[in-house]
Amino acid sequence: MILQALVKHYENLAEQGKADREGWCKAKVSYGINLSKDGRVLGILTLKQEEERGKKKVLIPKTLKVPEMVTRSSGVSANFLCDNSKYILGIDAKGANPRVLDCFRAAKEKHLSLLRETEGEMAQAVRSFFETWDPEKASECAVVQEKWEDITDGGNLIFCMGTHYAQGDPFIRKTWEQARNLSPEGGETGICLVTGKEAEISRIHKMIKGVPGAQSSGASLVSFNAPAFESYGKEQSYNAPVGRYAEFAYTTALNYLLSQRDYTFQLGDSMIVFWAESGEEEYQAAFFEAVDPKPDNQEEIRGMFENLKQDRPFHAGDVILNPEQKFYILSLAPNAARLSVRFFLPGFFWQYIEKSGGSLYKNVSH
């Protein structure tokens, strides 16, 4: 039920342009590797932006749309066009070492394979970079040496030519779209428990980020890592078979919800998210006002409850709120590399406004 509700929410968000289409995601990017046409590193561009947090101004990575990133456990697996310095440059804070060189080789193989026949200056620049870049001589590159501590701090890097990002290049985008539609060889198929259709089953699900106390790199909602949890020998996520599309959809929707800091709150060690199936934020705002009323919104809340009593729709800005809109509340708690579901409450919008109101309605109606 949870995954089905999240998949439906994703589909509505995608229709409204609020969520990325399959094959793409949002990532926090710290620096751009500025390339020449022949793949030389011309400079390191800072993409971090200044933001006020409390009384301080801090630099935070820029959020960009990039090709969907892989979910890593302990092995070497490269992302396309957006990754940390180990994969993009073959270096870490201490330089190059066998493990880091393995990361770079994986990235090199992936990029050269995908971009082998891609047209355009940007694709040529990225190809030439991987063909000529030597991680063991990275310290000899003045622009890299100058920014060494910054670019090896674990943040994501992308390729660019000036202000043009590689992932935005039309030839490269077309290549990625075509490549991601090709199912990897040997993928296990089965009946997806979300859609009920036969599909390739996702072995490892994308990490969920934004739950305090969980790992900063994210935590899994669906995974199995010990024989006691592996029914009939079904390892990883095959014990709860979710198709590739459904896995992408539910993780995208949940990460989107957790990124909406105005519509989340912490209760003990749990993070609470809530949403209307339609994807309209006005329902979230109205619910939040009802559970956390302020002196200046009493008239709005009174009107909300009056309409609920009469079983009538009511306005929130320019949107007419339907009391019968499906509404969900989900509580997630950290559990090492995984997430625990404390509770999941499916229902209708009017039910939760009414429950959250209770005595509140009596207070504002007199």
URKA-V572351 format. One line per field, one symbol per residue. psi: psi as a letter, one per 20 degrees, with the letter a starting at -180 (. if undefined). burial: I if it has 16 or more other ideal C-beta (glycine too) atoms within 10 Angstrom, else O. A space follows every 50 residues. Layout:
psi = ???
burial = ???
//
This chain:
psi = gggghhghgghhghhjjiqqrpiqrpqophqpooqrhjjqohroppjqqp qpociqpqpqqpoqprqpqroqeiapoqroiorrhgggikqahibqrggh hhgghgggggghghjgjprqhgggggghghhipohijhiioghghhjghg ijjirqqrqrncjoqhiiphghgggggggiiopqqjppraopighjqprp ppgpqqqpqjopirqhirqqhoqpjqhhinpkjorcjiimoprgghgggh hgghhgghimhikqqpocjqppqqqqhijpihggggghhhimqqhjjhgg hghghghghjlqrrqncjpopohjppqqppppqqmdjrqqogqpoqbqgh ghggghfdhgghgij.
burial = OIIOIIIIIIOIIIOOOOIIOIOIIIIIIIIIIIIOOOIOIOIIOOIIOO OOOOOOOOOOIIOIOIIIIOIOOOOOIIIIIIIIIIIIIIIIOOOIOOOI OOIIIIIIOIIOOIIOOIOIOIIIIIIIIIOOIOIOOIOOIOOIOOOIOO IIOOIIIIIIIOOOIIIIIOOIIOIIOOIIOOOOOOOOOOOIOIIOOOII IIIIIIIIIIIOOIOOOIIIIIIIOOOOOOOOOIOIIIOIIIIIIIIIII IIIIIIIIOOOOIIOOOOOIIIIIIIIIIIIIIIIIIIIIOOIOOOOOOI IIOIIOIIOOOOOIOIOOIOIIIOOIIIIIIIIIOOOIIIOOOOOOOOII OIIIOIIOOIIOOIOO
//
